[in-house]
Amino acid sequence: MISKTDSLPKWDLTDLYASREDPQLEADLTATRAAAAAFESRYRGTIATAELTAGHLRAALDAYESLLRQEYRPQAYAMLLYSTDTRDAGRGALLQRVREFGSSVAARLVFFELEIARIPTPTYASVAASPELERYRHYLEHQRRLAAHYLSEPEERILVETANARGQAFARLFTEINGRTQYRLDDHGETRELNQSELLALLYHPEREHRAAAARALTDGLQRNAHVCTFVYNTLMHEKDVLDRLRSYPSPETSRHLDNELDPEVVETVTSVCTANYGTVARYYHLKRELLGLDQLVHYDRYAPIAGEQSEIPFAQARDLVLAAFGQFSPRLVEIAEPFFERRWIDAEAADGKRGGAFCAGITPDLHPYVLMNYTGQPRDVMTLAHELGHGIHDVMAAGNHLLDYHPVLPMAETASTFAEMLVFDHLQQTLTSDSERLALLCSRIEGTFATVFRQTAMFRFEQNAHQARRDQGELATEKLNGLWQAAMQDMFGDSLTLGDDHGWWWLYIPHVISTPFYVYAYAFGELLVLSLYARYQLEGADFVDRYFRLLEAGGAASPACLLQRLGVDIADRAFWQGGCDQIRGLVDRAQDLAR
């Protein structure tokens, strides 16, 4: 494990604000509140009218987009600062303050999207056809589709004003609990306290006893937090049930599908194809059991390295590996990625109190993204670095869009990140000289793909079952949720691996199910999509590069179906998604051949 004394990059957030005490931060909060009041005064009651003109709506949209850019800057700074030390009360207080500021601004702006949705149909048809509104047409069409689920303006305003006393507050509590927890690891007579990121890294240890000790420590820590975290999840599921009922969403997942601009049938096609291919997972883990020489695999054997002890990879070497892989695809990727390292747009240290996992925060088109990860020197961390830099590259390339079309929807947001991982994987393969090394790397890649496609699909099924059970049965006990988690995950492995009882508690540290319900199917969508796109790249070479870049440059300016149709992809076609699963099966075939 990388020592805490090793040099790892930390964010330089001065491109946003010099510090928490920077007077510009207070000035921006004040100016944004004033701008929101002025916007409301100027445009309230002037949009949802038969007299609306294209010029007036364009001016309002330009002003609205500019105002959101102002609003996002202080919120991004507070979130980024807080994520590196959730124990710091001052950072937590700043985060809460800017969230309350965001709610006060949003309350002023609630009317605008409601009025867009209520523009009389003949008037909308007339103004929307104007060239003046071409830039915003996708955004306008999407807002009109959301209209069926809007409440009245007073009701929407109340929800905005109380957001930080409801769901956002509970999600923050969950983050703080997991960020602050120290896990007591009893290993070979030695007791150590580790944070969650450090402990999870030990599940990849080559020695089984170390993995077993880490798994026990994780379970023990999660059990200590179980009452509060279960209460948080029950509360959030109940809140979603109430809001879904008020907004007339027919299922717990419907709002996510609408936000993602995906038909429910497409999502069901993707996830049902994944579950139908669970046999590939079982086949691989039967092979892994043989390679490890074990009679039975259990939950802490899932990520055991095939080749035994793996040397740590210093961060500087990881940087060189990733940039070299990007350069083989296009010098443009290197040009975009280098500033992340040189200008300290990455925070990589696995520090106490730091939020677990990894993310890339794309803020606005005129501000660069920031990457957070917890680097422990493992080969998978190199892939995580590539993944998050892929997100960052996507954000930079999409910066030609206005803010309302800047961010791709979640399923498309995983395109560049997954593609970047595959570039690095192929580059690493080229550097290896023995079959045993190739097999170890291939197995690591297969397990990463399983985690992205099949594990996230299983997690989606867990969410579906948990939300439905909460609605049918009321508040759920931890043991009930443990059982739902265990059943969904065991289904993926079949008889190839047995998830011990301790594993039932492990849903308690998964952030996505808390902060962004039903996010997780986006990972399976993105990975299967990229497997097919990458196969095209391998066939077409340089001819593919420009088309791929145009896809990233589009950001969120069209729905996934429209964006991918330009590449000749029909996302409603079950065979397309099965093609991605076939490629995963091909990876397992290669592993079996190398093992022989």
N, C-alpha and C positions, 0 to 999 in steps of 0.2 A: 504494500500500500504506500502511495506517495506520502512522504513525510510532510507534516505541516510547516516544516522549515524550508521546504523546497520552494523555489520561486514560481508562482503561478500568477497569471494576470488577474488584476482586479479592475473593476470598472472605473473609468474617469467620467463622471457624470457632469462635468463642468460645461459641456456643450448645452446642458439644460439649465442648471443653476450652479453657482459657485459653492453653495452649502445650504443647509436648512435655514440659515439666518440671512441668506442673500436677499436684500431689499427688493430685487427684481421679482422674486417669487410673490411677495405681497402685492407689488404693483400690478402683476399680471392677474392675480385673483380679483383685485378691485376693478381693473379695466375690463375684464371679461364679464363681470356682473353688470357693469354699466352697458356694455355692448349688447348683452342679452336683453336688458330692459329696453334699449333703443330698438332692437330688432322686433320685439313684441309690440311695441308702440307703433312701429311703422307698418307691420305686415298683418297683424291680427285682423281677421274679418275681411281681408282683401283677396284671399286665395280661392276659397270655395264659393265663388260667385260666377254668375253667367257672364259678367262683364270682364272676366280675367283675360289678359293679353299675354302672349308669349314673352314679350319684353319684360313685363312686370314679374312674371314667374321666374324668368332667367335672373333678373336682378336679385330676387329673393333667395334663389338657390345659391348664387355666388356669395351673398352675404351670410347665409346659413353655413356654408362650407367653411368660410373664413373664420366664423365664430367658433365652430367646432375645433378647428386647428388651435385656436387660442386656448380653448378649454382643456384639450388633451395634454398639453405640455406639462403643467404642474401636476396633473394626475399621474402621468407617466413617471415623473421624477419621484414622487412619493412612493409609488408602487415598487420601482426599481430599488430605491434606497432601503425600503422595508424588507424586500425579499432576501437581502444578504444578511440581515440580522433581525429575525422576528422577535428576539428577546428584548430589544431596545425599546423602552417605553416611549421615548421621544419620537422614534421613527413610526411607531404604531399610532401615536397621537397625530402626527402629521398626515399619515395615510387617512385616518378617520376624518380629519379636518378637510382635506381636499375632496374626499368622497362626499362629504356633506355640501361642500362648495359645488361639486358636480351636480348633486341633486337640486340645489337651488337654481342653478343655471338651466338644467334640463326642465324644471318646472315651468320656466319662462318659455321654453321652446316646444312644449308638448303640443300646442295648438297647431304647429306648422305641418307636421306629418298627418295629423288628423284632417286638416283642411285639404291637403293634397289628395287624400283618399276620398274626400267628399266633393271634389270639383264636379259639377254636373257633367254627365257623360257626353252630351253633344259639345259642350265647351272644351272638355278635355281632348276629345278627338280632334278638334280644330287646332288648339294650341300645341298639342304634342307633335303634330306633323310639321311644325315650324322648324327650319334649320337652326334657329336660335337655341332650341332645346335639345338638339341632337346629342350634345355632350352629356346631358343628364337623363336621356330617355330610359336607359336600363334601370336607373334608380327609381324613376317615377313609376315605371311599370311594376316594379317589385313592391313599392309602397301601396299601389292600388290593389295588389293581390293580398296584402296584409289587412286591408280595410275590413274584411268580414269579421275580424277578430278584435277590432278595437272597441274599447268601452267609451263612455262619454268623456269629454275633456275633464270635468271635475274628478271623475273616478281615476282617470289616467294620472292626473296631477297628484292625487293622494298616493298612488302607488310609487310614483317617482320620489315624492317627498319622504316616504317612509322606508325606502329601499335599504337604507343603512341601519335601520332598526329591525330589519327582517332578514331576508336571505343572505345579503352581503355580510351582515354581522356574523351570522352563524358560519358562513364559509371562511371568514377570517379567523374565527375561533378554531376551526378545524386545522387551518394552516399553522396557527401558532402552537397548538398542542403538538402536532407532529414535528414542527421545527424546533421546539424546545425540549423534546423528550431525549433523555440520555438512556441508552440501553446498556445494561450490565452484562458483559460477556464473560462467562466462566469457561476458560479454555485451557486444558492441561494444567490445572491448578492455579492459573493466573486469572485475576479479575481485572477487567478494564471497562471503562465507560466510553462508549462510542455514540456519535450521532447517527441518524438513520442512514445517511448516504454512505458513511464508512461501514456500517454494519451490512447493508445490502451488498456492498462490494465483496464481502466475505462469502457470499453464496456462490461465488465463482472460484473459490479456493480449490486447488487440486487435491487437497487432503480431505477425505470425507468427514473426519472427526471435526475439523474446523467448520465445515459447512453445517454440520448438525448442531454444533454449539451456537453458530450465528442464527440458525433457524429458531432454536429454543429462546435465544435472547430477544429476537424479534417478536415472537409470540408473547413472551412475558411482558414486554413493554406495551404491546398493543392491548393486552388484557387489562393492564393498569388504566388505560385510557378508554376502555370499551364503553363504559356507561355514558360518558360525556359524548363520545363520537357517535354512538348509536342514537342518542337523543338528538344530536345535530342532524343526522341523516333522516330520522323520522320526521323532524320538524320541517326540513326542506322538502321532503316528499309530500307532506301534507300541504304545505304552502303551494307547491306546484299543482296539486290536485284542485285546490280552491281556485287558483288563477286559470287553470285549464277549463274548469267548469264555467267560470264567469266569461271566458273568451270563446266558449263553444268549440274547444278543440276536442275531437272525438277520441283521442288516445294520448297517453303520456308523451309519445314520441312526435306527435304531429307538429308541434311548434318548432322542433329542431329541424324536421324535414323542410318546413316552410322557410326557415332561416337559411337553410342550405340550398334552397331552390332545387330540391330533388323531389320527384314523385315518390310517395310511399312504396309503390310497386317496385321502383328501381332499388330502393334500400333493401326491401325484402328479397329481391333477386340476388343482390350481392351477398347478403348475410346467409341466405339459404344455400347458395353455392359453397360458401365457406364451410358451413356445418356439414354439407354433403361430402366434403373432402377431409373431414377429420381423420379418416383412415390413413392419410399421408403422415399425419402427426404420429399416430400409433406405430406405423411402420418404421419411422425414424427412431423412435425411442426404444423399440425392440433392438434395433441395430446398436444404439448407444449403450444399452445394458450389456450387450456382448462385448463392445469395445472397452467398457470399464471393468469387465470381468465380475459383474455383480449378479446375484441371484434375483434381486428385485430392485427396481428404482423407486425412490420416494421423492417427495416434493423438493427436498434440498439437494437432489442429484440432477435436477433439470439442467442447470447451467455448469455442471462440472466440466472442466476443460478436458478435451480428449487426449491431448499430448502431454498431460501431467503439468509440471511446474511451468508457468509462463513468465517470462521476464517482463518487468515493468517498462512502460514506454514513457520516457520523459515528455513533457508537454511540447518542448521545442521540436522533438522528433515527430510528434503527432502533427504539429503545424506543417512541417516539411512534407510529410506523407500526404496530407490532405491537399496542399497546394500543388504538389506534383501530379496528383490524380486529376485535379481540376484542370491543370495545364494541358494534359493529354486530350481533354475534351475540347477546350477552347481557352486561349489566353484571356478572353474576356472574363471568364470566371475567376481567374487569379487576380485580375485587376480589381474586381469587385470585392473579393475576399480579403486581400492583403490589409486594407485599412482596419479591419476588425482586430487584427493583431497589433498593427503599428500604432493605432490611435486609442487602444484600450477600450474597445467596444465589447470585450468579453470579460466575464467574471467567472473564474474556473475553480477557485479553491473550495474544497469541501469543509467549510468552516462550521463551528458550532453555532446553532441558531439560524443557519441559512436554510432557506426553503429547499426541499429535496427535489430531485429530478433535474429537468432542463427545460428551457424555453427560449424562444426568440421573440422579443417585443418590437414589432414594427409600429411606430407611433403615428406619424403623419408623413405624407410624401416629401415634405421639406426637412424632416429630421431623420437621421440615420437610425437603423435598428440597433438593439443591444441583445447579446447572447448571455444567458446564464446556464452554467452547468456545474456539476460536482465532479471534478477530475480526480480519479484515483489511480491512474496509470495503467488501467487494464486495456486490452485491445478493443473491447466494446466501447470504451470511452473515446477512442479515435473515431469510431463510427458515430457516436453521439455528437462529437464535435463537427463532423461532416454534415450530419443531419441538421443541426441548428444553423450552421453556416448556409446550408441550402435554403432554409427559411429566410435568412438574412439577404441572400442573393435575390430571392423572389421579391422581397420587399423593395430592394433597391431598383430592380428592373421594372417594377410596377409603379414607380414614383412618377411616371408621366401621366397617371390618372388623377382625377380630383379625389378628394378624401372619401367621398361617398361611394366610390368604386375602387378604392385603393386596395383594400384587403380582399383576397379571394375567399370564397366561402370555405368552410372547414374541410370538406372532402378534397377540394382543389388545393388547399393550403399545404397538403402533405406531398404534393407532386415534386417540387424542387428538392425538398429535404430527403425524400426517399431516393430520388435520382442521384443526389450527391453521395449518399451511402453506397450505392451500387458502383459509382465511379471509383470510390476509394477501395472497395472490395476487389474490383478487377485489377486495380493498380497493385494492391498487396499480393494478389495471386501471381502477378508477373515477377515479383521479386523473390519468390520461393523456389527452391531447387529440389526438394525431396517430396515424395508422395505423403509422408507422414505430416510434414508441415502443411501441405495443401489440404490434407484431410482435416487437420485441426482448424484451419481457417474456414474451410467449407462448412464444417459443423457449426462453428460460431455464427456464420452467416445464416445457415438454415434456422438456427434457434432464434436469431434476431427476426427473421422473416415470420417464423411461427408466432413470436410475441406480438408482431405488428398485425398480422392477418387473423390468425386463429384465436389467439388469446384475447384480442380486442373484440372479436366477434362473440366469444364466450362471455366477456364482460358486458357486452351489449345485451345478451340474453339475460344475464344476472340483473341488469337494470330493469329490463322489461318485466321480469318476474317480481322483483322487489317493489316496483311502483304499483303493479297490479295488486300484489298482496297487501300493500299499505292501504289501497283504496277499498279492498274487499274486507279486510280483517281489522283495520285500525292499526294502532301503534304496534310495531313488531319488536320482539325481543331480539337481543344480540344473537342468541342461539338460532333463531329462525333465519336471520340474515346470513349467519354462518352456513346454515344448511343450503340456502339458495345459492350462495357463492360456491360452495363445495360441489354441488350437483352440476352447475354450469361448467366449472373448470374440469371436473373429472370426465365429463362427456367428451371433452376435446381429446383426452389421452386414451380413452378406452381402457383396455387391460394392459397397456404398455408401461404404466407408471401409476403408483398408488399415492394419492394425496393423503397424508396423515391428518389426524384430527387437528393438530396445531395449525395446519394450513387454512382451516376454516375461518380463522380470525384475520386473515391477511387482507381482506377487503378494507379493513379499517385504516389503511394508509394510502389508499388510491385517491388522488386529488380530483381526477376528472369527474367521477360520479357525484362528487360534492359540488364542485364549482360550475360545471358545465354538463348537465345531464344529457346523456346520449351523444356526447361528443365522439365516443370511442369508435363508432362504426366508420368514422372518417378515415381512420388509420387503415382499415382493411380496404376501403375504397381506393385510397391513395396508393397503397402498396401494390395491389393487383393492377391498377392502372399503369403504374410505372414499370412493372415487370413487362407489360406488353409494349409500352413505349420504348423501353430499353432494348427489347428484342429488335424493334425497328431500327434503332440507332446502330446496333451491331450489324444489321444488314445494309443500311444505307450510308453509314459513315457521315462524312461532312455535310451531305445533302440534308441530313436530319437536323443539324444544329440550328440553323436559322428558324425553322418551323418551331422548334422547341423554345427558342428565345421569344418568339412572338407569343407563344402560349403564356409564358411567364410575364411578359410585358402587359398582357391584357388585364392582369390583376383580377378584380372582381367585376369587370365591365360587362360580363355576360354570364348566363347560367352555365353550370357544368355541361349540360347537354349541348348548348350552342357552342361553347368553347371547344369541346371535343369533337363535335361534328365537323369542325374545320380541319381536323386531323383524320377524318374518315372513321371516327369511332361512334358507335351507337350504344349508349350506356344502358339501353333497355334490353339489349341482346344478351341473353344468358350465356351464350357461347363465348362472348368476349371475356366475361369474368371467369368462365371455366378455363379459358386459355391461360390466364394468369396462374390459376391453381395448377394447371398442367406444367407450367414452368417450375413451380415449387416442387412438384413431384419429380421433375427432371433433376433438380438439385439433390434430392434424396437418392435418386438412381446413381448419380455421380459419386455420392458418398459411399454407397454400397460397393461400387466398382473399385474405388480407392482402398476401401477396407479389405477387399480381397487380395 
